[in-house]
Amino acid sequence: MQEANENQAIKSENKIQIKKHVKKSRVIPGFHLTLGITVVMLSLIVLIPLASVMVYSLKLSPHEMFELITKKNVMNAFITSISCSFLAALINCVFGLIIAWVLVKYDFPGKKLLDGFIELPFALPTAVAGITLSKLYSETGLLGKPLMALGIKVNYTKLGLIIALIFIGIPFVVRNVQPVLEKMDSQYEEAAYILGATPSRTFFKVILPELRPALLTGFGLAFARGIGEYGSVIYISGNSAKEHTQVISYVIMQKLSYIDYESATVIALAMLIISFLLLLFINIIQVKQAQRINIL
């Protein structure tokens, strides 16, 4: 008995020493060095550019900043960007969930190819996407011509804006929902069916609550990307102040072309605040989801 206790004590001591050794051994050695590199890179890439936006914006007084933001064309551009991005993100939540469901739940020829195409908007230059969509939905385009026959105009309208934003935003929803579906235990569905639940009730009461955090995260990312989008919407929107198809990124480019850096940075600061709030919203969702997983 005494020998067993001594052996156990020796094993415990060895485990402690191993843990200490593993803790001291790092793949990238030098905490101070790696921390310094991290701070420098973060400063050069993120903090200094954001600080420059603040510096240029503060050259104007609060009253001048307010007058600039509340100008009719700027307000219309904000409303257009936010409303179209919001609608596109909502549509992406619906169709992104369907695409992710098909990719996870079914096997069919060309599945891997389709899965790869989902990330095409990430790899494709946004200007190329904008030109392609503009040509496709023009009055003589492959899709635009039959739509025009039905009385639906896409190019140079808010509908065209929404279509372009759906194109660039749908990968965010699919890639956030897909891993959750893959890890979801099918026993929950089976238990619901055994208890007499219909397929629709099982989806809304069992599956959707598990997917809600991922859907909200995908929605927030697609929404944030859509608000600041430029290349893919600049050609299909028409940029008409009269038709309210100017996006806020186009207004910033206008200000820059007129060498009005202060005005451009004030609008950029407003967009920065909106993006920060969206990222805060996404982080809160992720924290709540992590807490929920730990409780379960």
C-alpha positions as CSV (number, residue, x, y, z in Angstrom):
1,M,0.0,0.0,0.0
2,Q,2.9,2.3,0.9
3,E,4.7,1.5,-2.3
4,A,1.5,2.2,-4.3
5,N,1.2,5.6,-2.7
6,E,4.9,6.4,-3.3
7,N,4.5,5.4,-7.0
8,Q,1.4,7.6,-7.3
9,A,3.3,10.5,-5.8
10,I,6.2,10.0,-8.2
11,K,3.8,9.9,-11.1
12,S,2.1,13.1,-10.0
13,E,5.4,14.8,-9.6
14,N,6.5,13.7,-13.1
15,K,3.2,15.1,-14.6
16,I,3.8,18.4,-12.9
17,Q,7.3,18.6,-14.2
18,I,6.2,17.7,-17.7
19,K,3.5,20.4,-17.6
20,K,6.0,23.0,-16.5
21,H,8.3,21.9,-19.3
22,V,5.5,22.1,-21.9
23,K,4.5,25.5,-20.5
24,K,8.0,26.9,-20.8
25,S,8.6,25.4,-24.2
26,R,6.9,27.5,-27.0
27,V,6.8,27.0,-30.7
28,I,7.7,30.7,-31.1
29,P,10.0,31.6,-28.2
30,G,10.2,35.0,-26.6
31,F,7.1,36.5,-25.2
32,H,8.4,40.1,-25.3
33,L,9.7,39.7,-28.9
34,T,6.4,38.2,-30.2
35,L,4.3,40.8,-28.2
36,G,6.4,43.6,-29.7
37,I,6.0,42.3,-33.2
38,T,2.2,41.9,-32.7
39,V,1.9,45.5,-31.3
40,V,4.0,46.9,-34.2
41,M,2.1,45.1,-36.9
42,L,-1.3,46.0,-35.3
43,S,-0.2,49.6,-35.1
44,L,1.0,49.9,-38.7
45,I,-2.0,48.0,-40.2
46,V,-4.9,49.0,-37.9
47,L,-4.3,51.6,-35.2
48,I,-2.3,54.3,-37.1
49,P,-4.7,54.3,-40.1
50,L,-7.7,54.6,-37.8
51,A,-5.9,57.3,-35.8
52,S,-5.3,59.3,-39.0
53,V,-9.0,59.2,-39.7
54,M,-9.7,60.7,-36.3
55,V,-7.0,63.4,-36.7
56,Y,-8.3,64.5,-40.1
57,S,-11.9,64.4,-38.8
58,L,-11.1,66.6,-35.8
59,K,-9.9,69.4,-38.0
60,L,-13.6,70.3,-38.3
61,S,-15.7,71.5,-35.5
62,P,-18.6,69.3,-34.2
63,H,-21.1,71.7,-35.8
64,E,-19.3,71.4,-39.2
65,M,-19.2,67.6,-38.8
66,F,-22.9,67.5,-38.1
67,E,-23.7,69.7,-41.0
68,L,-21.7,67.6,-43.3
69,I,-23.2,64.3,-42.2
70,T,-26.7,65.7,-42.4
71,K,-26.4,66.9,-46.0
72,K,-29.1,65.6,-48.2
73,N,-26.9,63.6,-50.5
74,V,-24.8,62.2,-47.7
75,M,-27.9,61.1,-45.7
76,N,-29.5,59.6,-48.8
77,A,-26.2,57.6,-49.4
78,F,-26.2,56.4,-45.8
79,I,-29.8,55.3,-46.0
80,T,-29.2,53.6,-49.3
81,S,-26.1,51.7,-48.1
82,I,-27.6,50.7,-44.8
83,S,-31.1,49.7,-46.1
84,C,-29.8,47.7,-49.1
85,S,-27.1,46.0,-47.0
86,F,-29.7,45.1,-44.4
87,L,-32.1,43.6,-46.9
88,A,-29.2,41.8,-48.7
89,A,-28.0,40.3,-45.4
90,L,-31.5,39.1,-44.5
91,I,-31.9,37.4,-47.9
92,N,-28.4,35.9,-47.4
93,C,-29.5,34.4,-44.1
94,V,-32.4,32.6,-45.8
95,F,-30.5,31.3,-48.8
96,G,-27.2,30.9,-47.0
97,L,-28.9,28.5,-44.6
98,I,-30.5,26.6,-47.4
99,I,-27.1,26.3,-49.2
100,A,-25.3,25.2,-46.0
101,W,-28.0,22.7,-45.3
102,V,-27.7,21.1,-48.7
103,L,-23.9,21.0,-48.5
104,V,-24.0,19.3,-45.1
105,K,-27.0,17.0,-45.3
106,Y,-26.8,15.6,-48.8
107,D,-24.3,13.9,-51.1
108,F,-24.5,14.6,-54.8
109,P,-22.1,14.8,-57.8
110,G,-20.2,18.1,-57.9
111,K,-20.7,18.8,-54.2
112,K,-17.1,19.7,-53.6
113,L,-17.0,21.9,-56.6
114,L,-20.2,23.8,-55.4
115,D,-18.6,24.1,-52.0
116,G,-15.6,25.7,-53.5
117,F,-17.7,28.1,-55.6
118,I,-19.2,29.5,-52.3
119,E,-15.9,31.3,-51.6
120,L,-15.6,32.7,-55.2
121,P,-16.8,36.2,-54.1
122,F,-13.9,36.3,-51.6
123,A,-11.3,35.5,-54.3
124,L,-12.9,37.5,-57.2
125,P,-11.9,41.1,-57.5
126,T,-14.9,43.2,-56.6
127,A,-14.6,45.4,-59.7
128,V,-14.7,42.2,-61.9
129,A,-17.9,41.1,-60.0
130,G,-19.4,44.6,-60.5
131,I,-18.7,44.6,-64.3
132,T,-20.0,41.0,-64.7
133,L,-23.2,41.7,-62.8
134,S,-23.8,45.0,-64.6
135,K,-23.4,43.2,-68.0
136,L,-25.5,40.2,-66.9
137,Y,-28.4,42.4,-65.7
138,S,-28.3,45.1,-68.4
139,E,-31.2,45.5,-70.8
140,T,-29.5,43.3,-73.3
141,G,-27.9,40.9,-70.8
142,L,-28.6,37.3,-70.3
143,L,-30.8,37.8,-67.2
144,G,-31.6,41.5,-67.7
145,K,-33.4,41.1,-71.0
146,P,-36.1,38.6,-69.8
147,L,-36.5,40.7,-66.6
148,M,-37.0,43.8,-68.7
149,A,-39.7,42.0,-70.7
150,L,-41.5,41.5,-67.3
151,G,-41.1,45.1,-66.5
152,I,-38.3,44.6,-63.9
153,K,-35.3,46.9,-64.3
154,V,-32.2,45.8,-62.4
155,N,-29.3,48.0,-63.6
156,Y,-29.1,51.5,-62.0
157,T,-31.7,50.7,-59.4
158,K,-31.6,49.7,-55.7
159,L,-32.6,46.1,-56.8
160,G,-29.3,45.9,-58.6
161,L,-27.5,47.1,-55.5
162,I,-29.2,44.4,-53.4
163,I,-28.2,41.7,-55.9
164,A,-24.6,42.8,-55.9
165,L,-24.5,42.8,-52.1
166,I,-26.1,39.4,-51.9
167,F,-23.3,38.1,-54.2
168,I,-20.5,39.4,-52.0
169,G,-22.2,38.6,-48.6
170,I,-23.6,35.1,-49.0
171,P,-20.2,33.3,-48.2
172,F,-20.2,34.9,-44.7
173,V,-23.5,33.2,-43.8
174,V,-22.7,29.8,-45.4
175,R,-19.3,29.6,-43.8
176,N,-20.7,30.5,-40.4
177,V,-23.6,28.1,-40.5
178,Q,-21.9,25.1,-42.2
179,P,-19.6,24.1,-39.2
180,V,-22.5,24.3,-36.8
181,L,-24.6,22.0,-38.9
182,E,-21.7,19.5,-39.3
183,K,-21.2,19.3,-35.5
184,M,-24.9,19.2,-34.7
185,D,-26.0,15.9,-33.1
186,S,-28.8,14.2,-35.1
187,Q,-30.1,12.7,-31.9
188,Y,-32.0,15.9,-31.2
189,E,-33.9,15.6,-34.4
190,E,-34.6,11.9,-33.9
191,A,-35.9,12.6,-30.3
192,A,-38.2,15.3,-31.7
193,Y,-39.6,13.0,-34.3
194,I,-40.1,10.2,-31.7
195,L,-42.1,12.7,-29.6
196,G,-44.4,13.4,-32.5
197,A,-43.0,16.7,-33.8
198,T,-43.5,17.6,-37.4
199,P,-40.5,18.4,-39.6
200,S,-41.3,22.1,-39.6
201,R,-41.8,22.2,-35.8
202,T,-38.5,20.2,-35.4
203,F,-36.7,22.8,-37.5
204,F,-38.0,25.9,-35.8
205,K,-38.0,24.5,-32.2
206,V,-34.9,22.3,-32.3
207,I,-32.5,23.1,-35.1
208,L,-33.0,26.9,-35.6
209,P,-32.2,27.8,-32.0
210,E,-28.9,26.0,-32.4
211,L,-28.2,27.9,-35.6
212,R,-29.3,31.3,-34.5
213,P,-25.9,32.5,-33.2
214,A,-24.2,31.5,-36.4
215,L,-26.9,33.0,-38.5
216,L,-26.7,36.3,-36.5
217,T,-22.9,36.3,-36.9
218,G,-23.1,35.7,-40.6
219,F,-25.8,38.4,-40.9
220,G,-23.6,40.9,-39.0
221,L,-20.5,40.2,-41.2
222,A,-22.5,40.4,-44.4
223,F,-24.2,43.6,-43.2
224,A,-20.9,45.2,-42.3
225,R,-19.3,44.2,-45.6
226,G,-22.2,45.5,-47.6
227,I,-22.2,49.0,-45.9
228,G,-18.6,49.6,-47.0
229,E,-18.7,47.9,-50.4
230,Y,-17.6,49.8,-53.4
231,G,-16.2,47.8,-56.4
232,S,-19.1,45.4,-56.9
233,V,-21.9,48.0,-56.6
234,I,-20.3,51.0,-58.4
235,Y,-21.2,49.8,-61.9
236,I,-24.6,48.3,-61.3
237,S,-26.0,51.1,-59.1
238,G,-25.6,54.0,-61.6
239,N,-24.6,56.3,-58.8
240,S,-27.5,58.6,-59.3
241,A,-28.3,61.1,-56.5
242,K,-31.7,61.7,-58.1
243,E,-32.6,58.0,-58.0
244,H,-31.0,57.6,-54.6
245,T,-28.6,54.9,-55.8
246,Q,-25.4,56.5,-54.5
247,V,-23.7,54.4,-51.9
248,I,-21.7,56.0,-49.1
249,S,-18.4,54.6,-50.3
250,Y,-19.0,56.4,-53.6
251,V,-19.6,59.7,-51.8
252,I,-16.3,59.3,-50.0
253,M,-14.5,58.7,-53.3
254,Q,-16.2,61.9,-54.7
255,K,-14.9,63.9,-51.7
256,L,-11.4,62.5,-52.3
257,S,-11.4,63.3,-56.0
258,Y,-12.3,66.9,-55.0
259,I,-9.3,67.0,-52.6
260,D,-11.8,67.4,-49.7
261,Y,-10.0,65.1,-47.2
262,E,-11.6,66.5,-44.1
263,S,-15.2,65.8,-45.4
264,A,-14.1,62.3,-46.6
265,T,-12.6,61.4,-43.3
266,V,-15.7,62.6,-41.4
267,I,-17.9,60.3,-43.4
268,A,-15.4,57.5,-43.0
269,L,-15.4,58.1,-39.2
270,A,-19.2,57.7,-39.2
271,M,-18.8,54.4,-41.1
272,L,-16.1,53.4,-38.7
273,I,-18.5,53.9,-35.7
274,I,-21.2,51.9,-37.5
275,S,-18.7,49.0,-38.2
276,F,-17.5,49.1,-34.6
277,L,-21.1,48.7,-33.3
278,L,-21.7,45.8,-35.7
279,L,-18.5,44.1,-34.6
280,L,-19.5,44.7,-30.9
281,F,-22.8,43.1,-31.7
282,I,-21.1,40.1,-33.3
283,N,-18.7,39.7,-30.4
284,I,-21.6,39.8,-27.8
285,I,-23.4,37.0,-29.8
286,Q,-20.2,34.9,-29.8
287,V,-19.6,35.4,-26.1
288,K,-23.2,34.4,-25.3
289,Q,-22.9,31.4,-27.5
290,A,-19.7,30.3,-25.7
291,Q,-21.3,30.8,-22.3
292,R,-24.3,28.7,-23.5
293,I,-22.0,25.9,-24.7
294,N,-20.1,25.9,-21.4
295,I,-23.4,25.7,-19.5
296,L,-24.5,22.7,-21.6
